[in-house]
Amino acid sequence: MSMIPKEEDGLIHNSKSSLSDLVAELLSGFDIEIEISMDEILVKSDHENVVPIAKIVKFDPRLDFNYLRCLSAVDYKDRIEIVYHFFSLEKRHKLILKTSLSPEHPTISSIVSVYPGSNWFEREAHDLYGVEFQNHPSLSPLLLYDGFEGHPGLKSFPFHEYNEW
């Protein structure tokens, strides 16, 4: 399936619906959900699919999501959601990939081999949420000191009463 460009003000833009169709086609081998949200394509998938999906969206020239803008973790108590924000510098389109992890054992494969810039994002998620990124080159503390106990990004982290007085 080819993307059908449309012309506005002399510039060529790919419509989000044709982009979502292309993403659906390229990721058809995975159990995914796709939505169009604002100006981004949102893909939800199982955590086992993150590395293969990252390789497809980065290296397929029709998508060319060559830049990882952000990786974040969100604690929903019943799950930890990992959110990847991809961008194509050439094509100027955006894709969000979301996956959920068990809060008891939040483990997922690292995407450092695909997006080296994810290194610090993954270390931050490890520090704050306890997410284990398998095959990460070094999950040494990024924000917290060695020996810090717990993960302060989790809603269950016991913050003590704080009084400025």
C-alpha positions in Angstrom: 0.0 0.0 0.0 1.4 3.4 -0.9 0.9 6.6 1.0 -1.1 9.1 -0.9 0.3 12.6 -0.4 -1.9 15.6 -0.4 -0.8 19.1 -1.3 -1.6 22.1 0.8 0.0 25.5 0.3 2.5 24.1 -2.1 3.8 21.6 0.5 3.3 17.8 0.3 1.9 16.2 3.5 1.0 12.6 4.2 -2.5 12.2 5.6 -2.7 10.6 9.0 -5.2 8.1 7.8 -2.9 6.9 5.0 0.0 6.8 7.4 -2.1 4.7 9.9 -3.0 2.4 7.0 0.7 2.0 6.2 1.6 1.3 9.8 -1.2 -1.2 10.0 0.1 -3.0 6.9 3.7 -3.1 8.1 2.7 -4.2 11.6 0.1 -6.7 10.4 2.0 -9.6 11.9 1.6 -8.3 15.4 -1.4 -8.1 17.7 -1.8 -4.3 17.8 -4.4 -1.6 18.2 -4.0 1.6 16.1 -5.6 5.0 16.7 -5.1 8.4 15.3 -4.7 10.9 18.2 -4.3 14.5 17.4 -1.4 14.6 14.9 0.1 11.3 15.9 -0.4 7.6 15.2 -0.9 5.7 18.4 0.0 2.0 18.4 -0.6 -0.3 21.4 1.1 -3.7 21.6 2.4 -6.4 23.9 5.8 -5.7 25.4 7.3 -8.7 23.5 6.8 -6.8 20.3 8.5 -3.6 21.1 12.0 -4.3 19.7 10.7 -5.8 16.4 8.2 -2.9 16.0 11.0 -0.3 16.8 13.1 -1.9 14.0 10.3 -1.7 11.5 9.3 1.9 12.2 12.9 3.0 12.2 14.3 1.2 9.2 11.4 1.0 6.8 12.0 4.0 4.5 8.3 4.7 4.1 8.1 5.4 7.8 11.6 6.5 8.7 11.0 7.1 12.4 14.6 7.8 12.9 14.3 9.9 16.1 13.2 8.7 19.6 11.8 11.9 21.1 11.0 10.5 24.5 10.5 7.3 26.4 8.4 7.5 29.6 6.9 5.2 32.2 3.5 5.8 33.9 2.4 4.0 37.0 -1.3 3.1 36.9 -1.1 0.9 40.0 -2.4 -2.2 38.1 0.2 -1.8 35.4 3.2 0.2 34.4 2.9 1.7 30.9 6.0 2.3 28.8 5.4 5.0 26.1 7.8 5.6 23.2 7.5 8.8 21.1 9.0 8.4 17.6 9.5 11.1 15.0 10.6 11.2 11.4 13.0 14.1 10.9 12.6 13.8 7.1 8.9 13.1 6.8 7.8 15.1 9.8 5.3 12.5 11.1 4.9 11.1 14.7 4.1 7.8 16.2 3.5 6.7 19.8 4.1 3.1 20.9 2.5 2.0 24.2 2.9 -1.2 26.1 1.9 -2.4 29.5 4.0 -4.3 32.1 3.1 -6.1 35.3 3.8 -3.8 38.3 5.1 -6.9 40.2 7.8 -7.6 37.6 8.1 -4.7 35.2 10.5 -6.2 32.6 10.9 -5.4 28.9 13.6 -5.7 26.3 15.8 -2.6 25.8 15.7 -0.8 22.5 19.2 0.7 22.9 20.4 -1.6 20.0 17.8 0.2 17.7 17.8 3.7 19.3 21.0 4.3 21.1 19.5 7.5 22.5 17.1 5.4 24.6 19.9 4.6 27.0 19.3 7.5 29.5 15.5 7.2 29.1 15.6 3.6 30.1 18.0 4.3 33.0 15.6 7.0 34.2 12.6 4.5 34.0 14.7 2.0 35.9 15.6 4.5 38.7 12.1 5.9 39.2 9.8 2.9 38.4 12.0 -0.2 38.7 11.6 -1.2 35.1 14.2 -3.8 34.1 15.3 -3.3 30.6 16.8 -6.6 29.4 20.0 -6.4 27.3 20.6 -2.8 28.4 24.3 -2.1 28.4 24.3 -0.6 32.0 21.3 0.2 34.2 23.5 2.1 36.6 21.7 4.9 38.5 21.1 8.0 36.5 19.1 10.2 38.8 19.4 8.4 42.2 22.6 7.7 44.1 24.0 4.2 44.5 22.2 2.3 47.2 19.0 4.3 47.0 16.2 2.1 48.1 12.9 2.0 46.3 11.5 3.7 43.2 10.1 7.2 43.9 8.1 7.4 40.6 5.8 4.7 41.9 2.6 5.7 43.5 3.3 3.1 46.2 6.6 4.8 47.2 6.3 6.0 50.8 6.9 9.7 50.8 7.3 11.1 54.3 5.4 14.2 55.5 7.2 17.3 54.3 7.0 20.5 56.1 8.9 23.6 54.9 8.7 25.3 58.3 
